[in-house]
Amino acid sequence: MLDIIKETTYKSSSISISQQGNPSVLTYNKEILGQPGPGEVLLRQAAIGLNFVDTYFRSGMFPVKSFPYVPGIEAAGIIEAIGPWVTDFKVGDRVAYHFIPGAYAEMRIVGTHQLVHVPDGVSLEEAAAIMVKAFTARMLVKESYKVKQGDVVLVHAGAGGVGSLVSGWAKAMGATVIATVGSEGKKQIALESGADYVFLAGCEGFAKSVLAITEGNGVDAVYDGVGKDTFSESVGIVKKGGKIVLYGSSSGQPEHIDHAALRAKSIVMLTPVLNAHISDYDSLHLFASDTFAALQSGIFGKINITKYPLSKAAQAHSDMESRKTTGSVIMVP
Ligand SMILES: NC(=O)c1ccc[n+]([C@@H]2O[C@H](COP(=O)([O-])OP(=O)(O)OC[C@H]3O[C@@H](n4cnc5c(N)ncnc54)[C@H](OP(=O)(O)O)[C@@H]3O)[C@@H](O)[C@H]2O)c1
């Protein structure tokens, strides 16, 4: 009897929504957790990564399966209890995950197949700040358009979460990086993240300046996570045979894609999604080891982390959607 009572005593704070809408639908609750089942662990989360996609699940742009729905896809923490048949993890291990929906919680039960160990020397806050974002950056610079020494690449939202890591990684692989940012205050952040040139998004003469930097040729690749506001201009500033990697749409989906213009310059357009690149144990561990090695080699410099308490998730969403955040945002339970 005592054992049964003990089994039901894990209490966790979490953020959930009972309908989709603006950030005010995010509400703070307490919930009781059971014990981890076979192949599962109970994780005490130290930090939860905020990703732009979280705002899509909250707002209704992406569907959710049922309500109440706990948003969030990545976090890092310490294992507090393990279920039966767990062999690769033990109580006290420092772990992180990159795509298990339901992350906005102080504690949660997760399957171990998507967990990775956080190496010594990497803090749990750093791990939560970079799992999704640096995994995405790795996909972009090593798989979608593989950066080569001497390339010139354009990175939109170069002071943002993914954008700043793409800049740092592309620079380390030998590229000259041109970045755009949404406000003057973000310019320095983009420069510190690895950009060689930074322009205000939508500024006059931008295309002309990019052509001047590339001696009239255009850039080898554009990494575009902004979409609607940036896509059309990219076509004019990519070189013949270059690539436009449209990996996100923080300003909305491009309204019109001019296929004739793409064809005229033999431009390749890609729309990569991280989940398709991390489909099994081997790919997860390749991305994780490569990403943590990149972090520890110093190519990202000091990770620019902004912290919010988990109880202020609504404020964090609102700030991200109104372009006030820079670098990686985490929430701390
Ligand atoms: N394909 C994938 O698998 C994958 C994986 C992860 C993320 N993503 C995508 O990567 C992009 C970046 O994600 P993140 O989490 O790192 O976010 P983030 O870049 O930190 O935040 C989004 C940034 O987009 C820029 N932006 C431009 N127009 C905007 C608008 N109208 N509203 C809001 N933001 C606008 C802002 O930077 P400025 O003010 O500097 O312009 C803003 O800071 C998102 O589009 C996300 O969906 C894709």
The ligand as an SDF file (V2000), in Angstrom:
LIG
                    3D

 48 52  0  0  0  0  0  0  0  0999 V2000
   12.8990   23.0590  -41.1830 N   0  0  0  0  0  0  0  0  0  0  0  0
   13.0690   22.6780  -39.9330 C   0  0  0  0  0  0  0  0  0  0  0  0
   13.1370   21.4800  -39.6150 O   0  0  0  0  0  0  0  0  0  0  0  0
   13.1800   23.7130  -38.8630 C   0  0  0  0  0  0  0  0  0  0  0  0
   13.6790   23.3740  -37.5940 C   0  0  0  0  0  0  0  0  0  0  0  0
   13.7940   24.3970  -36.6320 C   0  0  0  0  0  0  0  0  0  0  0  0
   13.4040   25.6930  -36.9500 C   0  0  0  0  0  0  0  0  0  0  0  0
   12.8860   25.9570  -38.1810 N   0  0  0  0  0  0  0  0  0  0  0  0
   12.4820   27.3200  -38.5560 C   0  0  0  0  0  0  0  0  0  0  0  0
   13.5990   28.1610  -38.3530 O   0  0  0  0  0  0  0  0  0  0  0  0
   13.1420   29.4950  -38.1610 C   0  0  0  0  0  0  0  0  0  0  0  0
   13.8720   30.0940  -36.9690 C   0  0  0  0  0  0  0  0  0  0  0  0
   13.4380   29.4200  -35.7850 O   0  0  0  0  0  0  0  0  0  0  0  0
   13.9380   29.9040  -34.3460 P   0  0  0  0  0  0  0  0  0  0  0  0
   13.2220   29.0640  -33.3550 O   0  0  0  0  0  0  0  0  0  0  0  0
   15.4100   29.9510  -34.3400 O   0  0  0  0  0  0  0  0  0  0  0  0
   13.3490   31.3950  -34.2660 O   0  0  0  0  0  0  0  0  0  0  0  0
   14.1310   32.8060  -34.2830 P   0  0  0  0  0  0  0  0  0  0  0  0
   14.9550   32.8850  -35.5290 O   0  0  0  0  0  0  0  0  0  0  0  0
   14.8400   32.9590  -33.0030 O   0  0  0  0  0  0  0  0  0  0  0  0
   12.9250   33.8250  -34.3540 O   0  0  0  0  0  0  0  0  0  0  0  0
   12.3360   34.1320  -35.5670 C   0  0  0  0  0  0  0  0  0  0  0  0
   13.0130   35.3480  -36.2330 C   0  0  0  0  0  0  0  0  0  0  0  0
   12.4700   35.5250  -37.5200 O   0  0  0  0  0  0  0  0  0  0  0  0
   12.6100   36.8820  -37.8850 C   0  0  0  0  0  0  0  0  0  0  0  0
   11.3710   37.4000  -38.4760 N   0  0  0  0  0  0  0  0  0  0  0  0
   11.2850   38.0130  -39.6670 C   0  0  0  0  0  0  0  0  0  0  0  0
   10.0330   38.3790  -39.9040 N   0  0  0  0  0  0  0  0  0  0  0  0
    9.2900   37.9970  -38.8560 C   0  0  0  0  0  0  0  0  0  0  0  0
    7.9130   38.1330  -38.5240 C   0  0  0  0  0  0  0  0  0  0  0  0
    7.0300   38.7330  -39.3680 N   0  0  0  0  0  0  0  0  0  0  0  0
    7.4830   37.6490  -37.3440 N   0  0  0  0  0  0  0  0  0  0  0  0
    8.3430   37.0370  -36.5030 C   0  0  0  0  0  0  0  0  0  0  0  0
    9.6570   36.8790  -36.7710 N   0  0  0  0  0  0  0  0  0  0  0  0
   10.1430   37.3660  -37.9320 C   0  0  0  0  0  0  0  0  0  0  0  0
   12.9650   37.6580  -36.6280 C   0  0  0  0  0  0  0  0  0  0  0  0
   14.3340   38.0260  -36.7210 O   0  0  0  0  0  0  0  0  0  0  0  0
   14.7020   39.5000  -37.2900 P   0  0  0  0  0  0  0  0  0  0  0  0
   13.9020   40.4760  -36.4760 O   0  0  0  0  0  0  0  0  0  0  0  0
   16.1550   39.6160  -37.0700 O   0  0  0  0  0  0  0  0  0  0  0  0
   14.3120   39.4900  -38.7460 O   0  0  0  0  0  0  0  0  0  0  0  0
   12.7540   36.6590  -35.5110 C   0  0  0  0  0  0  0  0  0  0  0  0
   13.6180   36.8890  -34.4260 O   0  0  0  0  0  0  0  0  0  0  0  0
   11.6240   29.4110  -37.9970 C   0  0  0  0  0  0  0  0  0  0  0  0
   11.0140   29.7500  -39.2060 O   0  0  0  0  0  0  0  0  0  0  0  0
   11.4020   27.9450  -37.6880 C   0  0  0  0  0  0  0  0  0  0  0  0
   10.1190   27.5000  -38.0300 O   0  0  0  0  0  0  0  0  0  0  0  0
   12.7700   24.9970  -39.1390 C   0  0  0  0  0  0  0  0  0  0  0  0
  1  2  1  0
  2  3  2  0
  2  4  1  0
  4  5  1  0
  4 48  2  0
  5  6  2  0
  6  7  1  0
  7  8  2  0
  8  9  1  0
  8 48  1  0
  9 10  1  0
  9 46  1  0
 10 11  1  0
 11 12  1  0
 11 44  1  0
 12 13  1  0
 13 14  1  0
 14 15  2  0
 14 16  1  0
 14 17  1  0
 17 18  1  0
 18 19  2  0
 18 20  1  0
 18 21  1  0
 21 22  1  0
 22 23  1  0
 23 24  1  0
 23 42  1  0
 24 25  1  0
 25 26  1  0
 25 36  1  0
 26 27  1  0
 26 35  1  0
 27 28  2  0
 28 29  1  0
 29 30  1  0
 29 35  2  0
 30 31  1  0
 30 32  2  0
 32 33  1  0
 33 34  2  0
 34 35  1  0
 36 37  1  0
 36 42  1  0
 37 38  1  0
 38 39  2  0
 38 40  1  0
 38 41  1  0
 42 43  1  0
 44 45  1  0
 44 46  1  0
 46 47  1  0
M  CHG  2   8   1  16  -1
M  END
$$$$
